[in-house]
């Protein structure tokens, strides 16, 4: 029994993935990757009752639809913990994605391929980072994967699209729309178009050329042509888009600034080079190769072996590829190409191509048989027997080589991902990356114990409001007015603003600095607590 066939390997990999998902972003804070913006949506829902349209901590219109915020608000009602409510949606989505990926790969390609697939999903530099990040990338990736998986199943089983399948796609597309808008189309429609183009060509080439085909051949041909459809129909796409457009129309009509912030800046601005910082056309490719290593290298290596076995004839490789594997290739490459064409780029936005790449890797592992397209139909039994024996020997040799590569890749992924994640966690605690979160938590505790009325003076750190559980900043002049009127017992302000404020505050005012040194690039934004 090889290492990959040992059941204990699966449990070790699964346990390690869960641990990495949970600890990768420790200590938890909201100071990077726009986490504070996403967290603030659910906080505003609960505190102010703004369930359809929210704002950022600096009172600009929030640009994401509200579904993930609704989920976080519901989780807060159950857990009474904002930290859990903000991070559980991504963590649960990541674990669900890993489970669905493993079960799908196991049923289709076997246990070894499934272990490699789930290992590739969990042991890279993107998944652990996004698993507890307060963002919408992981829930969106789960929904996109479920849609692509349904298409894969229809292609694999040669099923026609029925009404219940279309309803399922409609529900998932609507969910994706309410998570992050029409970006879901960029990850699905290009792949569907590529797959349908191949299916159309095959149907044209596969039409009967003579009228005297037997009924059996006609039935077989009909079955073959029926299997090549990844298109779920128009109405699921249009109906889900209509629901999203209703939300957009309501924002334009009832929310001042919605059109400028959401429609023009967030959506239209992504396709220009003036509002968002543009990146090179091939920005995603090297980042994907790096972040998805060593699995990206393994996929390229296995593909090269398959291409070499066909004398480097690329057309022959595609011709011998099964429809479901070709769909996985179209799905992954299509999303990567379209996202690369959009000037505004960030590495985490390409994450939805990772799950289909993992399933494609499982298909590569399971189908490495260089003699699968050998000659057939010979009349001599001895020739068939000899060819079968030779084919089996070569197959076992090739499989042993590929499985050895898989084991090496898995070991490297464990060492690299585990080591990198551990290093990030250790350095984060050492550098007090959560200093502002600790500062805010200490102030909340002290304010609760002393029954303080306090406010936060306007600052750049959006997470500060959430650490102090406030829904808005106050301007320095308003803070002075409220203090001098006796309506405030404490103020939180930037250190450079505190000196000016204290000179205008009536009575004795004491300033208390943050208890920890923040990271070097944050040292110009230290905060103080001003009390009476």
Phi, psi and omega in degrees: 000129180280169181300319182288341178272349179286127182298331180295333177298318179300314182293323178295314180296315181297315180296319180296319179298315179300315180298314181296320178299321185284321190263349192302328183256013176289145350288141185294132176205170186239024191268003180217170177056028179058029180295324182297324179298314180292319180295325184293333181299310180291325179298318179292325177302313184287316185283319186247354179073025179268089190270338182258321183226129184239182181232169171273168177303335178264020170067028168266162182292131174292138189263354181259145172300165195266005190299312180296325174297320176300317181297316179296321178297319178295319178295324177296323178298332181271314187268337186058025178231119179290324180300317177289318182298324181284327189257340181296322179304316179290319182293314179296320178298319180296315180293320178296320179297317179297319181293313180297319179298315181296313182295321178295313180295322180294315180295325185269324191233354179102169186294317182298313178297325179293319178298318178296319181296311182289328174296318178295323180290318186270335187250070173216182186271357180259312187299309179300325180295318184277348188294329176234018175282141181279078180214176183258002187296316183289314174301320178297318180297322178298314182295316179298320180295321179295322177293311179298326179292322177296317176299317178301318179293320179295320179291317183295317184267004177058042182263146171281156179282119179258171185300318182293330175294317180293323176296319178299316178295318179300315180297316181291320178296320177297319177300314179297321178299320181278357173267310186214014176083196188287008176299339178301327180296327182296333181267349184242312187297320178299317178296319178298317180297316179297317181294316181294327177297316178295318180298321179297316179296320180294323179294322179293317180287335184267004179294141180298130183269345179232151184279354187257032174291146179288161179296326180295319178292322177296320178295319179295320179295319178298321178295320182293316181289331180290337187281348191261052178230117174256007185268117182277357182107164184283321193294325177299322180289315183289322181293318178294321177296323179297319179297317178297320181292331174298316177297317179297315181299319177298320178295317179297322184284320192247348184246110177300132179088355182296316182299316182292316186281316187269307185287307187278313185279310186283320184264295183297323181297337179294335183266000177250184183235018183252324184272305179260149182290120181284155177236161180300159182302319183266024182304316187287328187299305179295325178295321179293318177300321181284308184293332182262005177291150002275003184293325177298320178294319179297317180298317179295320180295315179295320178297322179294321178296316179295321179292323179294322179296342177254024178058036176061029177265102185296321180298321178296324179296315180291324180295325181273358182281136179292154181302320182292325176291321178296324176297317178300321179294314179298317181301312183289308185292321181300314178296319180296317183293312183295318178295330178289334180283342179278124185300319181283119186225148170210143192303318185292342182290340181271001186302325180301348176276348182294310180303313177295329174296323178295318178291325175296321176298319177299320178295321178297316181297320186281339187247019179285085178225094188294347182253016184292339182251032180289175184293144179228166173083016179282152185271340184274124179292325181294320178297316180298320181294314180297318179295323180294319179294313179299318181297319180296320180295313180296321180297314179298321179295315180295318180295320178298321179294316181293318179295327176293320175298319180298315180297320178295316179297319179296316180296317179295321180295319178298314182293314186289308182292315179297316180294317181294316180297316178299318178297317180297318181294315181297313180293329178294318176292321181295321182270004178055051179298338179262021184301318181292323177295318178295318178302312179295320179295320179295321179295319179299318180295316181292321179295323179291320180291325184257003178058045180283146165258120187221159177223170181242122178285141186312136183207169182282329184288107182292329181293340183301320178302317183287323176299327182263002177058045176245153182260353180201153171277162172241146177286151182307318181296319178292325178296317178297316181298313181293322178296310183292338176276358179081016182267356181229145176251343182205154176224144173247127184211160172298149183300320181289335177276336186297320182298319179292318180298313186296332179289342182254353182276137178280149179082180179280123179240129181248140180248129180239123184279171175299145183283344184235152171286133176272173180301160185304318184281000176247001187292344177275004181229051176281151183241156177229155175256121180257124180231165178281000000 
